[in-house]
């Protein structure tokens, strides 16, 4: 096992050596969740991976990371409805 303080020091050292902007380790968690949601990963899956007690907490925290999902949902339903109609009318 690695002591949390030793891990924190190593993380800070690696960040400094890499030349990337300084972030907290917790920011990696937030970035991972945000990228998963933007990639279209189901909110329930993201919530469970983060260990949140409820999906509503995940939505409250990361809901702003899902732009365009309303339009995507409408497009998918339209594809089922109109795509299905085109197939049956042939």
PyMOL commands that set and color helices and strands:
alter all, ss='L'
color gray80, all
select helices_A, chain A and resi 4-18+25-38+43-50+55-65+69-88
alter helices_A, ss='H'
color red, helices_A
deselect
rebuild
show_as cartoon
